[in-house]
Amino acid sequence: MKDRIQLGQSELKINPIGLGTNAVGGHNIYPNLDEEAGKDVVRTALNHGMNFLDTAFIYGPERSEELVGQVVKEHGKRDEIVLATKGAHQFKGDDVVFNNRPDFLKEQVEASLKRLQTDYIDLYYIHFPDDDTPKYEAVGALKELKDQGKIRSIGVSNFSVEQLKEADQDGYVDVIQSEYNLFKRDAEKEMLPYTADNHISFVPYFPFASGLLAGKYDENTTFDDFRAKNPLFQGEAFKENLAKVDKLRPIAERNEVDVPHVVLAWYLNQPSIDAVIPGAKRKDQVVDNLNTLKVDLTDGEIQMIDEIFS
Ligand SMILES: NC(=O)c1ccc[n+]([C@@H]2O[C@H](COP(=O)([O-])OP(=O)(O)OC[C@H]3O[C@@H](n4cnc5c(N)ncnc54)[C@H](OP(=O)(O)O)[C@@H]3O)[C@@H](O)[C@H]2O)c1
């Protein structure tokens, strides 16, 4: 597997194994996060040749961008890093709404630039669609920012295929990020064929289904965060899901790697999936995920994995 690929039609060259950072300062997502450990995760990724970092305003909120920004600054080689962030959440009192209005997105980009301590963002995503802004207008605002050099490529996230088509009517969208993993494969019906035909990179989030596909849990594992309510982690369904993950072990052994690497390699064989952004809470997980680059699944193995999870 190549260790540098081009992201969509953009000029960005990335290591296909990126890093998701919602556990870096994402105090509103995970309890008891250690910020220094989070910064160490990012530092380790950069020191091991991963250059694609994924954060968002809402992780923290704000704190993930701040911590990632500190590590990028300390690393020094800004031009070697491909920094992706997202915006659309707007706080109104205790409520949070999605806002894709051009003026709001432009304000959000300015605020992200400050938190990230940088002059440009390599990939800026509209994090969620709102109900009323025409999607081509929202993307048009990002195109203006791209022309000004404040962002280098345009992404959308959590958009339906219809919303993506509207957003991309002028051909400006480089990347879409949406939930996709071996337990949640809806994107295969329409989204992946569309992105493949239109040279848009699809970046799957929750690639390990929040850790379930990393092959380290058993039926006695308990969770104290949002996973405690996730349907994949409940009762009989949890046991059945663990049994499916177990079936990946012989494939991992044959490839002299572990389950997470086979899982990530399988995604990278799907049309238009050029990169993955597994999250990590510990630096050893970051280094471990790079073993994916050693995996070259056979057609038979790709089909076998497809059947286990179909
Ligand atoms: N666009 C969106 O709306 C959206 C939504 C969600 C996430 N995201 C992005 O997608 C990224 C990935 O999602 P995620 O981090 O929530 O979930 P994930 O990648 O599916 O799972 C991450 C978890 O997998 C486990 N893990 C990672 N590497 C491992 C390894 N080598 N061996 C064993 N276990 C390993 C860790 O679990 P433990 O906790 O058990 O250590 C880690 O916390 C996020 O960080 C974020 O950047 C985007």
The ligand as a Gaussian input file, in Angstrom:
#p B3LYP/6-31G(d) Opt

LIG

0 1
 N      -17.797000      14.066000      10.823000
 C      -18.380000      13.628000      11.911000
 O      -19.554000      13.943000      12.201000
 C      -17.614000      12.723000      12.826000
 C      -18.292000      11.980000      13.820000
 C      -17.531000      11.137000      14.636000
 C      -16.157000      11.036000      14.460000
 N      -15.528000      11.790000      13.504000
 C      -14.052000      11.704000      13.277000
 O      -13.722000      10.342000      13.058000
 C      -12.643000       9.981000      13.938000
 C      -12.728000       8.508000      14.246000
 O      -13.887000       8.193000      15.000000
 P      -13.772000       7.740000      16.528000
 O      -12.414000       8.051000      17.028000
 O      -14.921000       8.336000      17.243000
 O      -14.050000       6.178000      16.453000
 P      -13.234000       4.943000      15.831000
 O      -12.096000       5.407000      15.021000
 O      -14.246000       4.064000      15.211000
 O      -12.719000       4.211000      17.165000
 C      -11.689000       4.760000      17.915000
 C      -11.361000       3.821000      19.056000
 O      -10.816000       2.610000      18.540000
 C       -9.862000       2.111000      19.447000
 N       -8.586000       1.928000      18.735000
 C       -7.996000       2.756000      17.843000
 N       -6.870000       2.201000      17.369000
 C       -6.741000       0.998000      17.962000
 C       -5.782000      -0.035000      17.891000
 N       -4.743000       0.035000      17.065000
 N       -5.949000      -1.131000      18.651000
 C       -7.009000      -1.234000      19.465000
 N       -7.963000      -0.289000      19.588000
 C       -7.824000       0.817000      18.846000
 C       -9.773000       3.093000      20.616000
 O      -10.727000       2.602000      21.577000
 P      -10.524000       2.652000      23.177000
 O      -11.326000       3.825000      23.580000
 O      -11.158000       1.400000      23.656000
 O       -9.074000       2.755000      23.449000
 C      -10.282000       4.358000      19.975000
 O      -10.818000       5.254000      20.899000
 C      -12.838000      10.917000      15.145000
 O      -11.689000      11.025000      15.941000
 C      -13.222000      12.198000      14.451000
 O      -12.061000      12.866000      14.025000
 C      -16.246000      12.598000      12.683000

